[in-house]
Amino acid sequence: MKMGILYGMVARGKVVLAEFSATQTNASTVARQILEKMSQGKNNSNSSFSHDRYIFHVKRTDGLTVLCMADDASGRRIPFAFLEEIHQKFVKTYGRAIQSASGYAMNEEFSRVMSQQMEHFLTDPNADRLNRLKGEMSQVRSVMIDNIEKVLERGDRLVLLVEKTSTMQGNSLRFKKQSRRYKNAMWWSNCKITVTLIVLLSLIITYILFAFVF
């Protein structure tokens, strides 16, 4: 028996809309027990449950549950990448019909899609590389968001810093204007003193010359 992802299911609440099993197991029975167990849990969540030597991985998003069973050697990254792919394809294919569909309404068509995706994740070496890259990009995005949030948290400090800088710039401009006015006032004062001295000197010289002449 080949290993990897061996069983898949898509359900709305407790209503199974499609499922596929690559081998004869009791996966369908266990999957329904998990649906029953998770019916009162969080609407959006990722969970994993061990059963014998297999792991059931569950992704719940907006009322839609996507589930798969894989051998424990598959880890978590590949099964959850499979669930994400199945979720996107299912929503894109059926849209609003998901909300009112009856049990197994999409099984005939979508069970083939799940079978193809199981084969793809088992045999295509690029599938794991692509999902590893997606995971790395997601981590980078999380770091970027975290950094942006930290900057936003410092927003009040940044505003305060800008205000202080603006105040300092204003004070500097006022100081320059006051210095310029002081220099101009001193220049005019010096000019007046110089002119006064020249006039006085001229009067003294004129007086001396007038005295000698007469």
C-alpha positions in Angstrom: 0.0 0.0 0.0 1.5 3.4 -1.0 1.8 5.9 1.7 1.1 9.6 1.8 -2.4 11.1 1.9 -4.8 8.3 1.8 -8.2 9.8 2.4 -10.0 13.2 1.9 -13.3 14.7 2.8 -15.1 18.0 2.4 -18.1 18.8 4.6 -20.4 21.7 5.6 -20.9 21.3 9.3 -21.8 17.6 9.7 -23.0 17.2 6.1 -20.4 15.4 3.9 -20.4 16.9 0.4 -17.6 14.8 -1.1 -15.0 12.2 0.0 -12.4 9.9 -1.6 -10.4 7.0 -0.2 -7.3 5.7 -1.9 -7.4 2.4 0.1 -9.7 0.3 2.2 -9.7 1.7 5.7 -12.2 2.9 8.4 -11.1 6.5 7.6 -14.6 7.5 6.7 -16.0 6.4 10.1 -13.2 8.1 12.0 -13.7 11.3 9.9 -17.4 11.5 10.9 -16.5 11.1 14.6 -14.0 14.0 14.2 -16.8 16.1 12.5 -19.1 15.3 15.4 -16.4 16.2 17.9 -15.5 19.5 16.2 -19.1 20.7 15.5 -19.0 22.9 18.6 -15.4 24.1 18.2 -13.9 27.2 16.6 -15.1 28.0 13.2 -11.7 28.8 11.8 -9.0 26.4 13.0 -6.4 23.8 12.0 -6.2 20.6 14.0 -4.6 17.1 13.8 -5.7 13.9 15.5 -3.8 10.6 15.7 -5.4 7.3 15.1 -3.3 4.1 15.1 -0.4 4.9 12.8 -2.3 7.5 10.8 -2.9 11.3 11.4 -6.1 13.1 10.5 -5.6 16.7 9.6 -8.5 19.1 9.7 -8.9 22.6 8.3 -12.0 24.6 9.2 -12.7 27.9 7.4 -16.0 29.8 7.2 -18.2 26.8 8.0 -16.4 24.5 5.5 -14.4 21.6 6.9 -11.7 19.9 4.7 -10.1 16.8 6.2 -7.5 14.2 5.2 -5.8 11.2 6.6 -2.1 10.6 6.0 0.6 8.4 7.4 2.6 9.9 10.2 5.7 10.1 8.0 4.0 12.8 5.9 4.4 15.4 8.7 2.1 18.4 8.8 3.2 20.7 6.1 2.3 18.5 3.1 -1.2 17.5 4.4 -2.1 21.0 5.3 -0.9 22.2 1.9 -3.2 19.6 0.4 -6.1 20.8 2.5 -5.5 24.4 1.4 -5.4 23.3 -2.2 -8.6 21.3 -1.9 -10.4 24.1 0.0 -9.5 26.7 -2.8 -10.6 24.4 -5.6 -13.9 23.4 -3.9 -14.9 27.0 -3.2 -13.9 28.2 -6.6 -15.8 25.3 -8.3 -19.1 25.4 -6.3 -19.3 28.9 -4.7 -22.6 29.7 -3.2 -24.0 26.3 -4.0 -22.0 25.0 -1.0 -24.4 26.6 1.5 -27.5 24.7 0.3 -26.0 21.5 -1.1 -27.3 18.1 0.2 -25.1 15.3 1.3 -22.7 14.0 -1.3 -24.0 16.5 -3.9 -20.5 17.1 -5.2 -19.0 13.7 -4.6 -19.1 12.2 -8.1 -17.2 15.1 -9.6 -15.0 16.3 -6.8 -13.8 12.9 -5.5 -11.8 12.7 -8.8 -10.2 16.1 -8.0 -9.2 14.8 -4.5 -7.8 11.6 -6.1 -5.7 13.7 -8.5 -4.4 16.0 -5.8 -3.4 13.0 -3.6 -1.4 11.6 -6.5 0.1 15.0 -7.2 1.3 15.5 -3.6 2.6 12.0 -3.5 4.5 11.9 -6.8 5.4 15.4 -7.8 8.7 16.5 -6.1 7.9 20.2 -6.9 4.7 20.0 -4.8 6.7 20.0 -1.5 9.2 22.6 -2.8 6.3 24.9 -3.8 4.6 24.6 -0.4 7.9 25.1 1.4 8.3 28.3 -0.6 4.7 29.4 0.2 5.5 28.7 3.9 8.7 30.8 3.8 6.8 33.7 2.0 4.1 33.5 4.7 6.7 33.8 7.4 8.3 36.8 5.7 4.8 38.4 5.4 4.2 37.8 9.1 7.5 39.4 10.0 6.7 42.4 7.7 3.3 42.8 9.4 4.9 42.5 12.8 7.5 45.2 11.9 4.7 47.5 10.5 2.7 47.0 13.7 5.8 48.0 15.8 6.2 51.1 13.8 2.5 51.9 14.2 2.9 51.4 18.0 5.7 54.0 17.9 3.6 56.4 16.0 3.0 58.7 18.9 6.7 58.9 19.5 7.4 59.6 15.8 4.8 62.4 15.9 6.3 63.8 19.0 9.8 63.7 17.4 8.4 65.5 14.3 6.8 68.2 16.5 10.1 68.7 18.4 12.0 68.9 15.1 9.6 71.4 13.8 9.9 73.5 17.0 13.7 73.4 16.8 13.5 74.5 13.2 11.2 77.3 14.1 13.4 78.5 16.9 16.4 78.4 14.6 14.7 80.5 12.0 13.6 83.0 14.7 17.2 83.2 16.0 18.5 83.8 12.6 16.0 86.6 12.0 16.8 88.2 15.3 20.6 88.0 14.7 20.1 89.6 11.3 18.1 92.4 12.8 20.7 92.9 15.5 23.5 93.0 13.0 21.6 95.6 10.9 20.9 97.7 14.0 24.6 97.6 15.0 25.7 98.5 11.5 23.4 101.6 11.4 24.5 102.6 14.9 28.1 102.4 13.8 27.3 104.4 10.7 25.6 107.1 12.8 28.6 107.3 15.2 31.0 107.5 12.3 29.1 110.3 10.6 28.8 112.2 13.8 32.6 111.9 14.4 33.3 113.1 10.9 30.9 116.0 11.3 32.5 117.0 14.6 36.0 116.7 13.2 35.0 118.8 10.2 33.6 121.5 12.5 36.7 121.5 14.7 39.0 121.8 11.6 36.8 124.5 10.2 36.9 126.4 13.5 40.7 126.1 13.8 41.2 127.3 10.2 38.8 130.2 10.8 40.7 131.2 13.9 44.0 131.4 12.2 42.7 133.3 9.3 41.1 136.0 11.4 
